[in-house]
Amino acid sequence: MKKFAIMMMMLMMSICVFAKGDVKVVVFTPTPAMHCQNCEKKIKDNIRFVKGVKKIETSVEKQTITITYDAAKTTPEKIEAGFKKLGYKVKKK
């Protein structure tokens, strides 16, 4: 009985976590281009601190940065501002 109650509480908590916010995805192309793993690391290490950013995927080969974010907490424009602080200009793809 105790295990069942704990499992139900965990289920309810996970539903609440996933129900919050409107999760969206935006794809950017950076300028200057990403050339190496250090460029990717610089972007990932800094953009993750933009409020609302949930996930960052980069591709040097495709020159894309895919960001999953909570639309209730941020906008693509605010994410772009984060790139400007790093010396990158980004364009929505």
HUQUIFEN-V923915 format. One record per pair of residues at least 12 apart in sequence whose C-alpha atoms are under 6 Angstrom apart, sorted by sequence separation. I is the first residue (numbers start at 0). J is the second residue. If there is no record, write none. Layout:
i->[I & I]
j->[J & J]
//
This chain:
i->[54 & 54 & 53 & 53 & 52 & 51 & 51 & 51 & 51 & 33 & 28 & 28 & 27 & 27 & 26 & 26 & 25 & 25 & 24 & 24 & 23 & 23 & 22 & 22 & 21 & 22 & 20 & 21 & 20 & 30 & 30 & 29 & 29 & 28 & 27 & 28 & 27 & 27 & 26 & 27 & 26]
j->[66 & 67 & 67 & 68 & 68 & 68 & 69 & 72 & 73 & 59 & 62 & 63 & 63 & 64 & 64 & 65 & 65 & 66 & 66 & 67 & 67 & 68 & 68 & 69 & 69 & 70 & 69 & 70 & 71 & 87 & 88 & 88 & 89 & 89 & 89 & 90 & 90 & 91 & 91 & 92 & 92]
//
